[in-house]
Amino acid sequence: MLCSCVTLLGRRQKIYADSYPKGASVYADGDYIGTTPCIFRSKIPKYSLSFYKDGCYSETVYTSLKHRGHVWWNLLFTGFIGVLVDIPYFEKYAQTYYCAYLRPKSTSKSSVVVSKAPSEKRANYATLSQISLSASNIEMNAKEIYRKYKSAVFMIYTSNNISISQGSGFFVSSNGIGISNYHVFKGSCKGKEIIKLSNGETYKVQEVLAYSEKYDYIVFKVQGSGFNYIPVTKRGYEVGDEVYAIGSPKGLENTISNGLISQKHPDYYIQISVPIDHGSSGGALINSYGEIIGITSGGRDDSGANLNFARDIMAIYNTAY
């Protein structure tokens, strides 16, 4: 009976809906619930949220639901009466924050503003001194690495005023210094970038600290403090070392995969057998000590083999001044 009471009391759950750009009308299973950003409570699970805004294509986001588990306990403790009480509330939201990224409708070329800048801005001492370093002697397994660092990795959304692209990135300091691939930001409009954390919070890029088109890295800062972060390794690496990647391949947020360092190549390329995909670009490549050794950057789509690559994090240090 206690399980039934918990189910009845907890069935109305806050759901947060947001969009980029904001000001979109939101419909939950066809019922209007507000204009983003908004909060609503649902008596019954809503299976989809539809977002509409003038000048943008509509977007539908499907909610994530999971089994509540009360039914089976009530079968043991209260018999079929308890089960009947719980059946209407068989599912609940597994996620409470939903954000839609709305693509602008056709825009004349004259209104497209693409940021232009030199292809190189090397890191200076002031920037490097803020990045946390590590030479730990304690090895970690995949579960430990994921639990500790999943909230240090984030999704990146960029826009060129016509389309929206998605990549990954990670924090290397508690005061908001992040790292990603240069190509994740290339061609995007300044100020249109969104950094989305695993808890749903979003941030803007406050300042670009360093970048290199040649070595495909970018170092930037977001406003805030107290961020979870992954320290950069002070040790080297060898072919055959086990490594882990955390990123968001094809928008599958904070996915972990593992493999080996397959080979070292010129221009700070690390060949890896770790599975990654589009959207993983800019993600964290982590050694077995829980330290950053590289930035996952892409693979060979034409090979049919698992040929993937990362950029050695030392490219940032070795090209600094």
Residue frames as qw, qx, qy, qz and C-alpha x, y, z in Angstrom:
[[0.000, 0.885, 0.466, 0.000, 0.00, 0.00, 0.00],
 [0.336, -0.736, 0.114, 0.576, 2.94, 2.32, 0.72],
 [0.375, -0.048, 0.606, 0.700, 4.14, 1.82, -2.87],
 [0.144, 0.674, 0.654, 0.312, 0.68, 2.79, -4.12],
 [0.191, -0.912, -0.229, 0.283, 0.75, 5.98, -2.05],
 [0.393, -0.493, 0.363, 0.686, 4.20, 6.88, -3.40],
 [0.313, 0.261, 0.696, 0.591, 2.96, 6.32, -6.94],
 [0.019, 0.820, 0.558, 0.125, -0.17, 8.43, -6.42],
 [0.280, -0.874, -0.063, 0.393, 1.73, 11.28, -4.74],
 [0.381, -0.503, 0.452, 0.630, 4.60, 11.29, -7.20],
 [0.574, 0.437, 0.635, 0.275, 2.74, 10.96, -10.48],
 [0.251, 0.953, 0.153, 0.069, 2.57, 14.72, -11.20],
 [0.710, -0.273, 0.155, 0.630, 6.07, 15.59, -12.29],
 [0.107, 0.862, -0.086, -0.488, 7.54, 18.89, -13.48],
 [0.743, 0.295, 0.404, 0.445, 8.62, 18.84, -17.12],
 [0.120, -0.730, 0.140, 0.658, 10.86, 21.62, -18.44],
 [0.662, 0.532, 0.437, 0.297, 10.59, 22.56, -22.12],
 [0.147, -0.760, 0.185, 0.606, 12.98, 24.95, -23.85],
 [0.740, 0.549, 0.314, 0.229, 14.05, 25.79, -27.39],
 [0.298, -0.534, 0.275, 0.742, 16.67, 27.59, -29.39],
 [0.018, 0.321, -0.215, 0.922, 15.66, 30.19, -30.37],
 [0.038, 0.293, 0.773, -0.561, 13.33, 30.78, -27.45],
 [0.368, 0.304, 0.082, -0.875, 9.71, 31.88, -27.77],
 [0.314, 0.017, -0.828, -0.464, 8.40, 28.73, -29.45],
 [0.727, -0.183, 0.111, -0.653, 4.87, 27.45, -28.79],
 [0.041, 0.243, -0.965, 0.087, 4.91, 23.97, -27.25],
 [0.795, -0.088, -0.124, -0.587, 2.25, 21.28, -27.59],
 [0.225, -0.288, 0.912, -0.187, 2.32, 18.08, -25.54],
 [0.224, 0.254, 0.936, 0.095, 0.55, 15.33, -27.48],
 [0.045, 0.541, 0.592, 0.596, -1.37, 18.11, -29.27],
 [0.332, -0.848, -0.408, 0.058, -2.29, 20.11, -26.14],
 [0.261, 0.747, -0.165, 0.589, -0.83, 23.62, -25.83],
 [0.718, -0.479, -0.372, 0.341, 1.32, 23.94, -22.70],
 [0.291, -0.863, -0.010, 0.412, 3.10, 27.28, -23.11],
 [0.515, 0.825, -0.163, 0.166, 5.87, 29.26, -24.76],
 [0.854, -0.072, -0.209, 0.471, 9.51, 28.35, -24.23],
 [0.290, 0.127, -0.910, 0.268, 11.06, 28.37, -21.76],
 [0.633, -0.354, -0.032, -0.687, 8.18, 26.89, -19.78],
 [0.038, -0.142, 0.935, -0.324, 7.33, 24.35, -17.10],
 [0.692, -0.160, -0.221, -0.668, 4.27, 22.13, -16.98],
 [0.386, -0.206, 0.836, -0.331, 2.98, 19.29, -14.84],
 [0.543, 0.103, -0.643, -0.530, 1.56, 16.18, -16.44],
 [0.734, -0.198, 0.438, -0.480, -1.00, 13.85, -14.89],
 [0.935, 0.209, 0.288, 0.014, -0.46, 11.35, -17.68],
 [0.532, -0.336, 0.468, 0.621, 2.85, 10.73, -19.50],
 [0.486, 0.790, -0.027, -0.373, 3.14, 12.82, -22.67],
 [0.869, 0.054, 0.384, 0.307, 4.82, 10.97, -25.49],
 [0.543, 0.355, 0.258, 0.716, 5.86, 13.93, -27.64],
 [0.110, -0.761, -0.174, 0.615, 6.51, 17.66, -27.44],
 [0.521, 0.553, 0.413, 0.502, 6.03, 19.70, -30.62],
 [0.276, -0.580, -0.054, 0.764, 7.68, 23.12, -31.01],
 [0.401, 0.693, 0.462, 0.382, 6.47, 25.85, -33.41],
 [0.234, -0.674, -0.039, 0.699, 7.96, 29.29, -34.08],
 [0.507, 0.843, 0.131, -0.125, 7.46, 31.74, -36.92],
 [0.271, 0.849, -0.447, -0.073, 10.37, 31.68, -39.34],
 [0.172, -0.450, 0.874, -0.060, 11.56, 28.24, -38.21],
 [0.598, -0.003, -0.735, -0.320, 10.77, 24.67, -39.12],
 [0.751, -0.470, 0.124, -0.447, 8.69, 22.86, -36.51],
 [0.311, 0.376, -0.848, 0.207, 10.38, 20.20, -34.41],
 [0.838, -0.380, -0.130, -0.370, 8.99, 17.25, -32.46],
 [0.093, 0.477, -0.802, 0.346, 10.88, 15.77, -29.51],
 [0.785, -0.256, -0.511, -0.240, 9.86, 12.37, -28.18],
 [0.442, -0.692, 0.390, -0.416, 9.92, 12.06, -24.41],
 [0.414, 0.274, -0.850, 0.174, 11.83, 9.42, -22.53],
 [0.741, -0.401, 0.082, -0.533, 9.71, 7.16, -20.33],
 [0.308, 0.288, -0.892, 0.164, 10.68, 4.27, -18.12],
 [0.637, -0.371, -0.658, -0.154, 8.96, 1.59, -16.03],
 [0.349, -0.713, 0.223, -0.565, 8.03, 2.71, -12.54],
 [0.375, 0.225, -0.853, 0.284, 8.49, -0.67, -10.92],
 [0.391, -0.191, 0.507, -0.744, 5.70, -0.25, -8.36],
 [0.803, 0.024, -0.252, -0.539, 3.35, -2.73, -10.00],
 [0.719, 0.133, -0.676, 0.088, 5.51, -5.76, -9.26],
 [0.119, 0.161, -0.693, 0.693, 6.10, -4.75, -5.62],
 [0.525, -0.071, 0.236, -0.815, 2.40, -4.16, -5.07],
 [0.787, 0.047, -0.516, -0.336, 1.61, -7.58, -6.48],
 [0.517, 0.074, -0.760, 0.388, 3.63, -8.99, -3.59],
 [0.087, -0.031, -0.586, 0.805, 2.33, -6.71, -0.83],
 [0.397, 0.239, 0.318, -0.827, -1.23, -5.73, -1.77],
 [0.495, 0.306, 0.812, 0.046, -2.27, -8.26, -4.39],
 [0.308, 0.446, 0.602, 0.587, -4.31, -7.27, -7.39],
 [0.094, -0.924, -0.356, 0.106, -5.89, -4.25, -5.64],
 [0.363, -0.704, 0.225, 0.568, -2.46, -2.61, -5.49],
 [0.425, 0.045, 0.644, 0.634, -1.80, -3.53, -9.09],
 [0.172, 0.737, 0.599, 0.264, -5.07, -1.91, -10.21],
 [0.210, -0.913, -0.120, 0.328, -4.09, 1.27, -8.36],
 [0.387, -0.585, 0.408, 0.584, -0.74, 1.44, -10.09],
 [0.599, 0.330, 0.622, 0.381, -1.58, 0.43, -13.68],
 [0.289, 0.918, 0.257, 0.090, -2.60, 3.96, -14.78],
 [0.114, -0.940, 0.316, 0.056, 0.80, 5.24, -13.62],
 [0.967, 0.012, 0.160, 0.196, 2.83, 2.43, -15.16],
 [0.665, 0.347, 0.047, 0.660, 5.34, 4.81, -16.73],
 [0.231, -0.901, -0.107, 0.351, 7.08, 8.01, -15.68],
 [0.436, 0.870, -0.208, 0.097, 9.49, 10.41, -17.26],
 [0.867, -0.159, -0.028, 0.471, 13.10, 9.22, -17.27],
 [0.397, 0.106, 0.069, 0.909, 14.10, 12.73, -18.31],
 [0.043, -0.776, -0.524, 0.348, 12.57, 16.02, -17.20],
 [0.008, -0.721, 0.165, 0.673, 14.33, 18.56, -19.46],
 [0.640, 0.412, 0.565, 0.318, 13.65, 18.76, -23.19],
 [0.015, -0.706, 0.155, 0.690, 15.13, 21.29, -25.59],
 [0.701, 0.536, 0.437, 0.175, 14.42, 21.66, -29.32],
 [0.277, -0.462, 0.324, 0.777, 16.83, 23.29, -31.73],
 [0.536, 0.693, 0.437, -0.203, 14.73, 24.91, -34.46],
 [0.507, 0.030, 0.460, 0.728, 16.20, 25.35, -37.94],
 [0.195, 0.567, 0.042, -0.799, 15.53, 28.75, -39.54],
 [0.687, 0.571, 0.450, 0.010, 13.60, 28.67, -42.80],
 [0.659, 0.388, 0.227, 0.603, 15.30, 29.78, -46.00],
 [0.230, -0.849, -0.048, 0.473, 17.30, 32.94, -45.47],
 [0.565, 0.817, -0.066, 0.097, 18.74, 35.09, -48.23],
 [0.825, 0.092, -0.170, 0.532, 22.50, 34.72, -48.63],
 [0.184, 0.656, -0.127, 0.721, 23.02, 38.40, -47.91],
 [0.552, -0.684, 0.114, -0.463, 21.83, 37.90, -44.32],
 [0.952, -0.175, -0.167, 0.187, 24.20, 35.03, -43.59],
 [0.040, -0.888, 0.410, -0.204, 27.09, 36.19, -41.44],
 [0.951, -0.027, -0.220, 0.216, 29.96, 33.71, -41.25],
 [0.446, -0.851, 0.210, 0.181, 32.67, 34.50, -38.75],
 [0.751, 0.541, -0.199, 0.324, 36.08, 35.05, -40.29],
 [0.478, -0.826, 0.298, 0.025, 39.31, 34.99, -38.31],
 [0.226, 0.636, -0.736, -0.045, 42.93, 33.95, -38.67],
 [0.871, -0.014, -0.455, -0.184, 43.37, 30.16, -38.67],
 [0.700, -0.032, -0.538, 0.470, 45.65, 30.20, -35.63],
 [0.274, -0.785, 0.195, -0.520, 45.57, 31.67, -32.14],
 [0.619, 0.132, -0.707, 0.315, 48.10, 29.97, -29.95],
 [0.642, -0.689, -0.337, -0.003, 47.55, 29.39, -26.24],
 [0.159, 0.712, -0.407, 0.549, 49.51, 31.55, -23.83],
 [0.310, 0.115, -0.803, 0.496, 50.83, 30.80, -20.36],
 [0.354, -0.078, 0.382, -0.850, 47.88, 32.43, -18.61],
 [0.798, 0.050, -0.232, -0.554, 45.49, 30.03, -20.38],
 [0.708, 0.164, -0.684, 0.066, 47.60, 26.89, -19.91],
 [0.104, 0.231, -0.706, 0.661, 48.14, 27.62, -16.21],
 [0.577, -0.089, 0.266, -0.767, 44.38, 27.33, -15.61],
 [0.822, 0.114, -0.451, -0.328, 44.14, 23.83, -17.13],
 [0.717, -0.495, 0.438, -0.221, 44.30, 21.04, -14.55],
 [0.506, 0.489, -0.708, -0.058, 47.07, 18.47, -15.01],
 [0.853, -0.346, 0.279, -0.273, 47.41, 14.96, -13.59],
 [0.431, 0.446, -0.784, -0.003, 49.91, 12.11, -13.29],
 [0.775, -0.332, 0.269, -0.466, 47.77, 9.72, -11.27],
 [0.123, 0.347, -0.929, -0.025, 49.02, 6.22, -10.39],
 [0.466, 0.164, 0.752, -0.436, 45.52, 4.88, -9.78],
 [0.107, -0.030, -0.770, -0.629, 43.95, 3.05, -12.72],
 [0.505, 0.220, 0.393, -0.736, 40.20, 3.16, -13.26],
 [0.322, 0.241, 0.880, 0.253, 37.76, 0.94, -15.11],
 [0.005, -0.364, -0.533, -0.764, 35.10, 2.08, -17.58],
 [0.359, -0.720, -0.585, -0.100, 32.34, 2.35, -14.97],
 [0.472, -0.602, -0.223, 0.605, 34.49, 4.48, -12.67],
 [0.264, -0.055, 0.298, 0.916, 35.59, 6.78, -15.49],
 [0.117, -0.505, -0.597, -0.613, 32.02, 7.28, -16.71],
 [0.418, -0.736, -0.516, 0.129, 30.60, 7.94, -13.24],
 [0.462, -0.520, -0.093, 0.712, 33.33, 10.46, -12.47],
 [0.192, -0.294, 0.317, 0.881, 33.49, 12.35, -15.76],
 [0.219, 0.525, 0.756, 0.324, 30.15, 12.04, -17.59],
 [0.025, -0.915, -0.370, 0.157, 29.10, 15.49, -16.35],
 [0.321, -0.627, 0.273, 0.656, 32.42, 17.01, -17.52],
 [0.238, 0.066, 0.713, 0.656, 31.55, 16.27, -21.17],
 [0.328, 0.564, 0.354, -0.670, 28.97, 18.39, -22.99],
 [0.527, 0.530, 0.588, 0.309, 27.16, 18.78, -26.31],
 [0.109, -0.434, 0.138, 0.884, 27.86, 21.74, -28.59],
 [0.451, 0.678, 0.575, 0.084, 25.31, 23.21, -31.01],
 [0.195, -0.383, 0.231, 0.873, 26.45, 25.71, -33.64],
 [0.472, 0.712, 0.510, -0.101, 24.56, 27.58, -36.37],
 [0.340, -0.066, 0.366, 0.864, 25.45, 29.37, -39.61],
 [0.340, 0.327, 0.135, -0.871, 21.96, 30.94, -39.77],
 [0.616, 0.196, -0.504, -0.573, 20.83, 28.22, -42.18],
 [0.844, -0.110, -0.519, -0.081, 21.47, 24.93, -40.40],
 [0.531, -0.700, 0.385, -0.283, 22.41, 23.66, -36.95],
 [0.689, 0.323, -0.636, 0.130, 25.32, 21.30, -36.31],
 [0.759, -0.608, 0.108, -0.206, 26.14, 19.23, -33.25],
 [0.585, 0.439, -0.601, 0.322, 29.47, 18.22, -31.72],
 [0.778, -0.519, -0.319, 0.151, 31.03, 17.47, -28.36],
 [0.215, 0.702, -0.379, 0.564, 33.43, 19.07, -25.90],
 [0.753, -0.412, -0.456, 0.234, 34.75, 18.75, -22.34],
 [0.245, -0.936, 0.139, -0.209, 35.88, 20.89, -19.41],
 [0.760, 0.187, -0.407, 0.470, 39.51, 20.87, -18.25],
 [0.176, 0.139, -0.466, 0.856, 39.08, 23.26, -15.34],
 [0.095, -0.548, -0.768, 0.319, 36.44, 24.04, -12.75],
 [0.042, 0.579, 0.138, -0.802, 36.19, 27.66, -13.90],
 [0.610, 0.639, 0.328, -0.333, 34.72, 26.75, -17.29],
 [0.110, 0.614, -0.620, -0.476, 37.64, 26.23, -19.68],
 [0.852, 0.236, 0.429, -0.184, 36.48, 23.84, -22.38],
 [0.114, -0.443, 0.720, 0.522, 38.12, 22.11, -25.33],
 [0.772, 0.426, 0.417, -0.219, 36.72, 20.82, -28.61],
 [0.613, 0.167, 0.504, 0.586, 37.66, 20.46, -32.29],
 [0.011, -0.365, 0.165, 0.916, 38.13, 23.57, -34.40],
 [0.133, -0.105, -0.730, -0.662, 35.97, 22.10, -37.16],
 [0.105, -0.557, -0.800, 0.198, 32.99, 21.90, -34.78],
 [0.036, -0.753, -0.267, 0.600, 32.92, 25.73, -34.74],
 [0.248, -0.178, 0.491, 0.816, 34.25, 26.45, -38.23],
 [0.074, -0.287, -0.621, -0.726, 31.82, 28.50, -40.33],
 [0.251, -0.654, -0.703, 0.119, 29.42, 29.12, -37.45],
 [0.021, -0.789, -0.113, -0.604, 28.07, 32.51, -36.47],
 [0.287, 0.154, -0.589, 0.739, 29.68, 34.06, -33.45],
 [0.330, -0.096, 0.387, -0.855, 27.31, 34.09, -30.50],
 [0.779, 0.010, -0.259, -0.571, 25.11, 31.31, -31.88],
 [0.474, 0.181, -0.847, 0.159, 27.00, 28.51, -30.08],
 [0.713, -0.497, 0.074, -0.489, 25.24, 26.63, -27.28],
 [0.243, 0.306, -0.876, 0.284, 27.06, 24.51, -24.71],
 [0.766, -0.333, -0.145, -0.531, 24.59, 21.99, -23.23],
 [0.113, -0.420, 0.833, -0.342, 25.58, 20.09, -20.09],
 [0.302, -0.108, -0.941, -0.107, 24.32, 16.63, -19.17],
 [0.014, -0.410, -0.723, 0.557, 21.99, 18.15, -16.54],
 [0.228, 0.743, 0.600, 0.188, 20.28, 20.24, -19.24],
 [0.168, -0.843, -0.053, 0.508, 21.88, 23.58, -18.34],
 [0.652, 0.586, 0.237, 0.418, 23.02, 25.67, -21.30],
 [0.378, -0.704, 0.077, 0.595, 25.83, 28.21, -21.63],
 [0.529, 0.847, -0.020, 0.045, 27.30, 30.58, -24.20],
 [0.767, 0.100, -0.075, 0.630, 30.96, 30.80, -25.17],
 [0.248, -0.915, -0.119, 0.293, 32.28, 33.79, -23.23],
 [0.034, 0.856, -0.442, -0.265, 35.76, 33.93, -24.80],
 [0.938, 0.303, -0.094, 0.137, 37.86, 31.96, -27.28],
 [0.518, -0.771, 0.314, 0.198, 41.30, 31.49, -25.72],
 [0.167, -0.498, 0.741, 0.419, 43.16, 29.54, -28.41],
 [0.838, 0.367, 0.329, -0.232, 42.51, 27.61, -31.62],
 [0.139, -0.467, 0.711, 0.507, 44.24, 25.97, -34.56],
 [0.793, 0.395, -0.052, -0.461, 42.68, 24.97, -37.86],
 [0.464, 0.514, -0.720, -0.056, 45.78, 22.93, -38.74],
 [0.154, 0.151, -0.919, 0.329, 45.74, 20.88, -35.53],
 [0.484, -0.390, -0.611, -0.490, 41.95, 21.03, -35.16],
 [0.402, -0.421, -0.669, 0.462, 41.58, 22.23, -31.58],
 [0.107, -0.665, -0.099, -0.733, 39.81, 25.12, -29.89],
 [0.390, -0.272, -0.649, 0.594, 40.06, 26.28, -26.27],
 [0.182, -0.566, -0.234, -0.769, 37.31, 28.52, -24.89],
 [0.078, -0.079, -0.702, 0.703, 35.70, 29.67, -21.66],
 [0.309, -0.604, -0.590, -0.437, 32.09, 29.75, -20.52],
 [0.233, -0.556, 0.263, -0.754, 30.72, 31.93, -17.75],
 [0.848, -0.418, -0.133, -0.299, 30.54, 30.17, -14.38],
 [0.043, 0.553, -0.774, 0.305, 32.47, 28.10, -11.89],
 [0.588, -0.188, 0.673, -0.407, 32.31, 24.78, -10.06],
 [0.803, 0.357, -0.283, -0.384, 32.18, 22.70, -13.25],
 [0.875, -0.208, 0.423, 0.110, 33.21, 19.06, -13.21],
 [0.383, 0.799, -0.416, -0.205, 36.34, 18.62, -15.33],
 [0.980, 0.037, 0.042, 0.189, 38.82, 16.04, -16.62],
 [0.328, -0.796, 0.359, 0.359, 42.52, 16.72, -15.95],
 [0.665, 0.670, -0.321, -0.072, 45.03, 16.64, -18.80],
 [0.957, -0.176, -0.016, 0.231, 47.65, 13.89, -18.58],
 [0.107, -0.886, 0.433, 0.123, 51.27, 14.67, -17.77],
 [0.623, -0.240, 0.717, 0.199, 52.34, 11.22, -18.93],
 [0.242, 0.352, -0.636, -0.643, 52.83, 9.94, -22.44],
 [0.847, 0.156, 0.327, -0.390, 51.04, 7.08, -24.18],
 [0.171, -0.351, 0.851, 0.352, 51.97, 4.05, -26.23],
 [0.611, 0.114, -0.545, -0.563, 50.44, 2.02, -29.00],
 [0.518, -0.129, -0.844, 0.048, 48.34, -0.67, -27.34],
 [0.040, 0.042, 0.573, -0.817, 47.19, 1.47, -24.39],
 [0.042, -0.588, -0.804, -0.079, 43.52, 1.11, -23.53],
 [0.010, 0.024, 0.054, -0.998, 41.56, 4.34, -23.94],
 [0.112, 0.597, 0.769, -0.201, 37.97, 5.53, -23.50],
 [0.028, 0.220, 0.297, 0.929, 35.92, 8.08, -25.42],
 [0.064, 0.610, 0.674, -0.411, 32.99, 10.07, -24.03],
 [0.049, 0.127, -0.301, -0.944, 31.01, 12.15, -26.51],
 [0.530, 0.411, 0.469, -0.575, 27.63, 12.46, -28.21],
 [0.135, -0.075, 0.794, 0.588, 27.69, 10.48, -31.49],
 [0.171, -0.371, -0.688, -0.599, 24.66, 11.44, -33.62],
 [0.378, -0.502, 0.014, -0.778, 23.23, 13.30, -30.64],
 [0.818, -0.352, -0.455, -0.018, 23.29, 10.28, -28.30],
 [0.152, -0.869, 0.253, -0.396, 24.33, 12.29, -25.30],
 [0.304, -0.654, 0.644, -0.255, 27.40, 11.29, -23.26],
 [0.983, 0.111, -0.097, -0.107, 28.04, 7.87, -24.77],
 [0.357, -0.688, 0.626, 0.089, 31.12, 5.97, -23.60],
 [0.941, 0.318, -0.112, -0.024, 33.12, 3.53, -25.73],
 [0.505, -0.689, 0.486, 0.185, 36.53, 1.95, -25.42],
 [0.871, 0.475, -0.062, 0.109, 39.35, 0.56, -27.51],
 [0.765, -0.317, 0.132, 0.545, 43.10, 0.79, -28.04],
 [0.089, 0.835, -0.306, -0.449, 45.61, 3.27, -29.37],
 [0.909, 0.330, 0.247, 0.065, 46.28, 1.69, -32.75],
 [0.692, 0.254, 0.115, 0.666, 49.08, 3.92, -34.04],
 [0.179, -0.762, -0.068, 0.619, 50.71, 7.36, -33.79],
 [0.564, 0.586, 0.375, 0.444, 50.83, 9.65, -36.83],
 [0.334, 0.073, -0.017, 0.939, 52.38, 13.04, -37.68],
 [0.187, -0.394, -0.167, -0.884, 50.58, 16.33, -36.92],
 [0.264, -0.141, 0.642, -0.706, 49.43, 15.06, -33.52],
 [0.757, -0.016, -0.345, -0.554, 47.14, 12.37, -34.91],
 [0.329, -0.228, 0.873, -0.278, 46.31, 9.38, -32.73],
 [0.572, 0.009, -0.646, -0.505, 44.75, 6.42, -34.51],
 [0.381, -0.161, 0.713, -0.566, 42.30, 4.60, -32.24],
 [0.219, -0.159, -0.918, -0.291, 40.06, 1.54, -32.41],
 [0.130, 0.342, 0.630, -0.685, 37.47, 3.29, -30.20],
 [0.158, 0.569, 0.716, 0.371, 34.04, 3.47, -31.92],
 [0.024, 0.498, 0.209, -0.841, 33.01, 7.10, -32.55],
 [0.333, 0.564, 0.673, 0.342, 30.67, 8.72, -35.07],
 [0.080, 0.521, 0.192, 0.828, 29.40, 12.07, -36.34],
 [0.493, -0.755, -0.144, -0.407, 28.70, 14.24, -33.29],
 [0.845, -0.398, -0.124, 0.334, 31.60, 12.70, -31.35],
 [0.523, 0.508, -0.071, 0.681, 33.93, 15.37, -32.74],
 [0.086, -0.668, 0.248, -0.696, 35.47, 17.34, -29.90],
 [0.839, -0.478, -0.140, -0.219, 34.81, 14.63, -27.31],
 [0.358, -0.744, 0.546, -0.140, 37.18, 13.41, -24.61],
 [0.844, 0.224, -0.482, 0.079, 39.75, 10.66, -25.20],
 [0.516, -0.707, 0.351, -0.333, 40.71, 9.41, -21.75],
 [0.428, 0.365, -0.816, 0.131, 43.43, 7.01, -20.59],
 [0.685, -0.321, -0.654, -0.014, 42.99, 4.32, -17.94],
 [0.379, -0.181, -0.495, 0.761, 44.09, 6.78, -15.24],
 [0.003, 0.824, 0.544, -0.160, 41.16, 9.09, -15.94],
 [0.220, -0.616, 0.155, 0.740, 43.24, 11.71, -17.78],
 [0.591, 0.764, 0.099, -0.239, 42.71, 13.49, -21.10],
 [0.571, -0.281, 0.527, 0.564, 45.17, 12.43, -23.80],
 [0.162, 0.064, 0.611, 0.772, 43.28, 13.58, -26.89],
 [0.439, 0.375, 0.189, -0.794, 40.27, 15.11, -28.61],
 [0.535, 0.267, 0.789, 0.142, 38.18, 12.66, -30.66],
 [0.095, 0.517, -0.220, -0.821, 38.01, 14.10, -34.15],
 [0.710, 0.432, -0.124, -0.542, 36.57, 11.66, -36.71],
 [0.678, -0.132, 0.715, 0.114, 37.11, 8.55, -38.79],
 [0.069, 0.254, -0.709, -0.655, 37.32, 7.12, -42.28],
 [0.680, 0.264, 0.336, -0.596, 33.81, 6.63, -43.64],
 [0.689, 0.516, -0.355, -0.365, 35.09, 5.00, -46.81],
 [0.077, 0.501, -0.860, 0.066, 37.19, 2.26, -45.27],
 [0.822, -0.170, -0.428, -0.333, 34.59, -0.13, -43.87],
 [0.666, -0.066, -0.589, 0.452, 37.04, -0.69, -41.02],
 [0.447, -0.840, -0.283, 0.119, 37.15, 0.85, -37.56],
 [0.567, 0.180, -0.035, 0.803, 39.65, 3.60, -38.46],
 [0.210, -0.927, -0.286, -0.125, 39.08, 6.50, -36.11],
 [0.528, 0.325, -0.216, 0.755, 41.29, 9.36, -34.99],
 [0.376, -0.872, -0.261, 0.174, 41.88, 11.83, -32.20],
 [0.339, 0.772, -0.230, 0.487, 44.14, 14.86, -31.85],
 [0.647, -0.140, -0.489, 0.568, 46.85, 14.62, -29.23],
 [0.286, -0.914, -0.280, 0.057, 46.10, 17.12, -26.43],
 [0.592, -0.454, 0.130, 0.653, 49.79, 18.03, -26.47],
 [0.395, 0.513, 0.392, 0.654, 49.20, 19.93, -29.73],
 [0.189, -0.931, -0.237, -0.205, 47.79, 22.75, -27.58],
 [0.601, -0.732, 0.128, 0.294, 50.91, 22.85, -25.39],
 [0.684, -0.120, 0.397, 0.600, 53.54, 22.32, -28.05],
 [0.319, 0.560, 0.389, 0.658, 52.16, 25.10, -30.30],
 [0.293, -0.900, -0.304, 0.113, 51.78, 27.58, -27.41],
 [0.448, 0.546, -0.178, 0.685, 53.91, 30.64, -26.81]]
